[in-house]
Every structure is written in structure tokens, then in C-alpha cells.
Amino acid sequence: MFEVISTDPRTSARCGILHTAHGAIKTPMFMPVATKGTIKTLSPEQGFSTGARTIISNAMLLSLRPGSDLIGKNGGLHKFMNWPGSIFTDSGGFQVLNDELRVKVTDEGVLFKSPYDGQKQMLTPEVCSHIQEEIGSDVAMVLDDCPKYGLGYEGTAVSLERTLRWAKQFKEAHSRPEQMVFAITQGGVFEELRARSAQVLLDMDFDGYAVGGLSIGEPKSEMYRVLESHVKDLPANKPRYLMGVGSPEDLLKCIARGIDIFDSVFPTRNARHNTIYTSNGRLNIGKEKYSQQVGPLDEGCGCEACSNYSFSYVNHLLREHEIFGMTLASIHNLHFLMNMLDEARDAIGNGTFTEYSRQFLDAYEK
């Protein structure tokens, strides 16, 4: 169940609560990516300490290793990885549609090569539903056909019809009532196709609606344009989830356009490559010029890294390619996002989101 708590008077930003089998989650919210059952370089306890209350894992990859049946025998993914919060699982459709893994796409599903042993596997909506039920996530994502940016109207329309059929098949196969199911809208950058996608999926009455097929190479201006139009197609009483977006600036700009939920590898991948978020923008902290810098990574930050370790120490670890340096940088980046979202929710609640967003972005993007 999802409830809207407050709305911003000057934008489409809103605060809500998504109730899952493993707790209530305040929105807008960001999910760190735990593709194979872990946030890279972090323990579940460290991930939770950043303020993250929900993660997203990849059902397709987990079904290959260690196997969704084994995860089920261990009591589900929550117990298997000891995660105390909520879990979304992605179908894996986006991954298996890349050129290295895809063999072919048919109306039945996606035939792909396992990234582990090259064996061919068929992922259908029914198989995808069964895998996610075994894994026991709080929210299962339907299997969708994600068209590449630039495919063109006709090709995108064909892809969309496949996504709509798969969504219906997925929901009909799904039998675990405590597990919510989110649909994924498609249609590329074409407003007419996006509107049709929403209309058909709304008639199926899913628990939430994700916006797929954006942040895959199109200009940012196109992403924002599509969102501004497409959010109006989505129901106000259901959560809206923009897949694959995770930079601080994009989160605030998309919250203003009515998005409630985000996920991305961006903050942790950046951290592993020496880039952190600060109140004055992104910073490559692995450079030699920072080797003598004292004080925390970001003044005023209360994360584990900033509270206990110096800038020069994290710089030293990263320059020596030590995993603990990546861990500390990842903790910092996730904490930064979670703190920003706390502030954004407060600002939405008291009607100052426009001012908050402008002040944040003026400092961050300068």
C-alpha cells in the first residue's frame, strides 16, 4: 500500500509512505543496488547505517548463481544476506537485452547466454515471476522489453506491445499476495506511446509503476521532457519509480517532476572510482594533491567515514587501491544521498522544496 502524505505547492514533488512486508519506507527514496545480494564493498550493516532502508537486487543473476531455489530454502533473500529492510528485485530484462548476453527476443521471452558459463536460458514472464517469488522480495518487477534509444517510433511501438503482453502474463502467473508487483512503462521518448503504455498497465492495476527506458543514453533534456509529460499519465495514488537514476542533481530534478523512487549503481560505482559527493559538488579524492588534506571528506557530514577518518587517510587508501577506501567512500556517498533526501522530504512537507532544491543545486553544480 502507498499513501501520499504531502505535496509541494509549486512543483509535482510529493512525500509518501510505501508499506512493504518488511517495513514502511518514506518517499522520495533511493535504493542502493545490491545486484548479487550485496552492495559492493559494504556489509548489510554498513549499508543500513547510511540510512538506506531498501535495496534492489537482480533476480535473473541470482537465479543463475546461487539459484533462486537455494535462496528460497534459506528463507528468502532477506535472511540469505541478512538485510533488515525492504528489497526490490529487478527482472533482469535490462541486463539480458545487452548485445553480449542476448541471443534473441521473441514474443515468448528473452533467450540469453548465461554470463557465467555461456549456456542458453529462456527468460519468460512466467519464469521471471516464479524466480522472484522464490527469492521472496518485497517488490517484484515485471519482465519488460527495453528498447534502445534511437530505435525509432515503429520499432519502439512493437517493443511496447511486447512489454504490455509480458506484463499481463507476469501478473497472471504471480501468486504470492504479500509480494507487491510493479509494472514498467515503456515507449521511448514518444509521448503517445508512453501514454498508451500507462493506460493499458493502469487497467491491470499494479501496485506501483516504474518508468523504464530512460537514462539509457538520451540527452537529459529529453529525459526531463518525457517525465514531465508521462507522470501525468500515472495514477496519483500509486508510487512512481524512475529506474537507473542516481546522481544528486537528477534526483532533485526528477522529484520535482513527481518521481518517488530511484535506484542506481552511480553512487557506489563512483565511490569505487575515487569520486565522492560533497556539498560543493563531486570531487575526485584519489588525486595526489589531496594527500595532505586534513579534516573530513565533507564538512558537516555525519557519516562513518567523515566522523572517524580523515580526508588524507581515505585518499591514501584509494591511491593504494585498498578495498577499505572504497568502502568508506561508498558509505559517504550513500549517506550523502540519504541525508539529501531527508532534507528534501522536510522541504516538501513545509512548502520550501523549490528554495531547498535551488540552494542545493547552486552549490553542487557551481
C-alpha positions in Angstrom: 0.0 0.0 0.0 1.1 3.5 -0.8 -0.1 6.8 0.8 0.7 10.3 -0.2 1.5 12.4 2.9 2.2 15.9 1.5 2.7 17.6 -1.8 4.7 20.7 -2.8 2.6 23.7 -3.9 4.9 24.8 -6.7 6.2 21.5 -8.3 5.0 17.9 -8.6 7.2 16.8 -5.7 5.4 14.8 -3.0 6.1 12.8 0.1 4.6 9.4 0.8 5.0 6.1 2.6 5.3 2.8 0.8 4.2 -0.1 3.1 6.0 -3.4 2.4 6.2 -6.7 4.2 9.5 -5.6 5.8 8.5 -2.1 6.9 7.3 1.3 5.9 9.5 3.4 3.6 9.4 7.1 3.3 9.4 8.5 -0.2 11.1 10.1 -2.1 13.7 7.4 -1.6 16.8 5.9 -3.2 17.7 2.2 -3.4 21.4 1.2 -3.5 22.0 -1.6 -6.0 22.8 -5.0 -4.5 22.9 -6.8 -7.8 24.0 -10.2 -6.5 22.8 -9.9 -2.9 25.3 -7.3 -1.7 26.0 -3.6 -2.0 29.6 -3.8 -3.4 32.3 -3.4 -0.7 29.7 -2.9 2.1 28.2 -5.3 4.7 24.4 -5.1 5.1 25.0 -3.4 8.5 27.2 -0.7 6.8 24.6 -0.2 4.1 21.8 0.1 6.6 23.9 2.6 8.7 23.9 5.0 5.8 20.1 5.5 6.1 19.2 3.1 3.2 16.1 1.1 4.0 15.6 -0.5 0.7 17.9 -2.2 -1.8 17.3 -3.7 -5.3 18.8 -7.0 -6.4 18.8 -8.7 -9.8 16.5 -11.7 -9.9 17.9 -13.1 -13.1 21.5 -13.2 -12.0 20.6 -14.5 -8.6 18.6 -17.3 -10.2 21.8 -18.4 -12.1 24.0 -18.1 -9.0 23.4 -19.3 -6.3 20.0 -20.2 -7.6 16.6 -18.8 -6.5 15.6 -22.2 -5.1 18.6 -22.2 -2.8 17.8 -18.6 -1.7 14.2 -19.8 -1.0 15.5 -22.7 1.1 17.4 -20.2 3.2 14.2 -18.3 4.0 14.4 -15.8 1.2 16.9 -13.1 0.2 16.4 -11.1 3.4 17.6 -13.9 5.6 20.2 -15.1 3.0 22.0 -11.8 3.0 20.8 -10.6 6.5 19.2 -7.4 5.2 16.8 -5.9 7.7 15.0 -3.6 5.3 12.9 -4.0 2.2 14.1 -5.5 -1.1 13.0 -4.9 -4.7 14.1 -7.4 -7.3 14.6 -6.4 -11.0 13.6 -9.0 -13.6 17.0 -8.9 -15.3 15.3 -7.9 -18.6 17.6 -4.8 -19.0 20.8 -6.9 -18.5 19.8 -9.7 -20.9 19.0 -7.3 -23.6 22.6 -6.1 -24.0 24.4 -7.3 -27.0 26.8 -9.6 -25.1 24.1 -11.7 -23.5 21.1 -11.5 -25.8 20.6 -14.3 -28.3 17.1 -13.3 -29.5 13.9 -11.7 -28.3 10.6 -13.3 -29.2 7.1 -12.8 -28.0 7.7 -15.7 -25.6 10.6 -14.0 -23.8 14.3 -13.4 -24.0 16.7 -16.1 -25.0 20.1 -15.2 -23.5 23.5 -16.6 -22.7 24.5 -17.0 -19.1 27.4 -14.7 -18.2 28.8 -17.5 -16.1 29.0 -20.5 -18.5 27.5 -19.3 -21.8 24.6 -21.7 -21.5 21.4 -20.5 -23.2 18.5 -19.7 -21.0 15.0 -18.6 -21.7 13.5 -15.8 -19.5 9.7 -15.6 -19.8 7.3 -13.6 -17.8 6.2 -16.7 -16.0 9.7 -17.8 -15.2 10.5 -14.3 -14.0 7.5 -14.3 -11.7 8.4 -17.7 -10.3 12.1 -16.7 -9.6 11.1 -13.5 -7.7 8.5 -15.4 -5.7 11.2 -17.9 -4.6 13.6 -15.1 -3.8 10.9 -13.5 -1.6 11.5 -9.8 -2.3 9.0 -7.2 -1.1 8.5 -5.8 -4.6 8.9 -7.8 -7.9 9.4 -6.0 -11.2 7.7 -7.4 -14.3 9.7 -8.5 -17.3 9.8 -5.8 -19.9 11.3 -5.2 -23.3 13.6 -2.1 -23.0 14.2 -0.6 -26.5 17.5 1.1 -27.2 17.5 4.9 -27.5 17.2 5.9 -31.2 15.2 2.9 -32.2 12.5 5.0 -33.9 8.8 5.1 -33.5 7.8 1.9 -35.3 10.4 -0.3 -33.6 9.6 1.3 -30.2 5.9 0.6 -30.7 6.5 -3.1 -31.5 8.7 -3.3 -28.4 6.0 -1.6 -26.3 3.3 -4.1 -27.3 5.6 -6.9 -26.2 6.1 -5.3 -22.8 2.4 -4.9 -22.4 1.7 -8.6 -23.2 4.5 -9.7 -20.8 3.1 -7.5 -18.0 -0.3 -9.3 -18.3 1.4 -12.7 -18.4 3.6 -11.9 -15.4 0.6 -10.7 -13.3 -1.5 -13.8 -14.2 1.4 -16.1 -13.2 2.1 -14.3 -9.9 0.6 -16.0 -6.8 2.4 -14.5 -3.7 -0.1 -11.9 -2.3 2.3 -10.4 0.2 4.8 -9.6 -2.6 3.9 -6.4 -4.5 4.3 -6.2 -8.3 5.4 -3.1 -10.1 4.7 -2.6 -13.8 7.3 -0.9 -16.1 6.1 1.7 -18.6 8.0 1.9 -21.9 7.6 3.9 -25.1 10.9 5.5 -25.5 10.8 9.3 -25.9 7.4 9.2 -27.7 4.7 10.8 -25.6 1.9 8.9 -27.5 3.5 5.5 -26.8 4.2 6.4 -23.2 0.5 7.4 -22.7 -0.7 4.1 -24.2 1.7 2.2 -22.0 0.3 3.8 -18.9 -3.3 3.4 -20.0 -3.0 -0.4 -20.6 -0.9 -1.0 -17.5 -3.2 1.0 -15.3 -6.1 -1.2 -16.4 -4.2 -4.1 -15.0 -4.0 -2.4 -11.6 -0.4 -3.0 -10.4 0.9 -2.0 -7.0 3.3 0.6 -8.5 4.5 1.9 -11.8 8.1 2.2 -12.9 9.3 4.4 -15.8 11.7 2.3 -17.8 13.7 3.1 -20.9 15.1 6.4 -19.7 18.6 7.3 -18.6 19.9 4.9 -21.3 21.8 7.4 -23.4 19.2 10.1 -24.3 20.0 13.7 -23.6 19.0 14.8 -20.1 16.7 17.4 -21.6 14.8 14.5 -23.3 14.5 12.6 -20.1 13.1 15.6 -18.3 10.7 16.3 -21.1 9.4 12.8 -21.2 8.9 12.7 -17.4 7.0 16.0 -17.3 4.5 14.6 -19.8 4.5 11.0 -18.7 4.0 11.5 -14.9 0.6 12.9 -15.7 -0.3 9.5 -17.2 0.4 7.7 -14.0 -2.0 7.4 -11.0 -1.5 9.8 -8.1 -2.3 7.0 -5.6 0.5 4.7 -6.7 4.3 5.0 -6.3 6.3 6.2 -9.3 9.7 4.7 -9.8 12.3 6.0 -12.2 14.8 3.2 -12.9 18.5 3.7 -13.2 18.9 7.3 -12.0 21.1 8.2 -9.0 23.0 11.4 -9.2 22.1 14.1 -6.6 21.1 16.6 -9.2 19.0 14.2 -11.2 17.2 13.0 -8.0 16.1 16.5 -7.1 15.1 17.5 -10.6 13.1 14.3 -11.0 11.5 14.6 -7.6 10.3 18.0 -8.7 8.7 16.2 -11.7 6.8 13.8 -9.4 9.1 10.7 -9.0 9.0 8.8 -5.7 11.6 6.0 -6.1 15.1 5.8 -7.6 17.9 3.3 -7.9 21.3 3.3 -9.5 24.8 1.9 -9.2 26.0 5.5 -9.7 26.9 6.5 -6.0 28.8 3.3 -5.2 30.4 2.9 -8.6 31.6 6.5 -8.3 33.0 5.8 -4.9 35.0 2.8 -6.1 36.5 5.1 -8.7 37.5 7.8 -6.2 34.6 10.2 -6.7 32.6 11.4 -3.8 29.6 13.8 -3.4 30.2 16.9 -1.3 28.1 19.9 -0.5 30.2 21.7 -3.2 29.8 19.1 -5.9 31.6 15.9 -7.0 35.2 15.5 -6.1 37.9 13.1 -7.2 39.6 12.4 -3.9 42.2 10.0 -5.2 44.4 12.7 -6.6 47.9 13.3 -5.1 47.1 16.9 -4.4 44.7 15.8 -1.6 47.3 13.5 0.1 48.0 16.1 2.8 44.4 17.4 3.3 43.2 17.1 6.9 39.6 17.1 8.2 36.6 15.0 6.9 35.6 14.3 3.3 32.8 16.8 3.6 32.5 19.4 6.4 29.3 18.8 8.4 28.7 15.2 7.2 28.0 12.8 10.0 28.7 9.5 8.1 31.0 6.8 9.5 33.8 7.9 7.1 33.6 11.6 7.9 33.2 11.0 11.7 36.1 8.6 12.1 38.6 9.1 9.3 40.5 11.9 7.7 40.4 13.0 4.1 44.1 12.2 3.7 43.6 8.7 5.1 40.8 7.9 2.6 43.0 9.4 -0.1 45.9 7.1 0.9 43.7 4.0 0.9 42.3 4.8 -2.6 45.7 5.6 -4.1 46.8 2.2 -2.8 43.7 0.5 -4.2 42.7 -0.7 -0.7 39.1 -2.0 -0.5 38.5 -0.2 2.8 39.0 3.1 1.0 36.2 2.1 -1.5 34.1 1.1 1.5 34.5 4.4 3.2 33.8 6.4 0.0 30.7 4.2 -0.7 29.4 4.8 2.8 29.9 8.5 2.4 28.2 8.7 -1.0 25.1 6.8 0.2 24.9 8.7 3.4 25.1 12.0 1.4 22.1 10.9 -0.8 20.1 9.7 2.1 20.7 12.9 4.0 19.8 15.0 1.0 16.5 13.0 0.6 15.7 13.6 4.3 16.1 17.3 3.7 14.1 17.2 0.5 11.2 15.4 2.3 11.3 18.0 5.0 11.3 20.8 2.4 8.3 19.3 0.6 6.4 19.0 3.8 6.9 22.6 4.8 6.4 24.0 1.3 10.1 25.1 0.7 11.2 22.5 -1.8 11.8 24.9 -4.6 14.1 27.0 -2.4 15.9 24.0 -1.0 16.5 22.5 -4.4 17.7 25.8 -5.8 20.1 26.4 -3.0 21.4 22.8 -3.1 22.0 22.8 -6.8 23.5 26.3 -6.9 26.2 24.9 -4.5 26.5 21.5 -6.0 26.6 22.4 -9.7 28.7 25.5 -9.5 
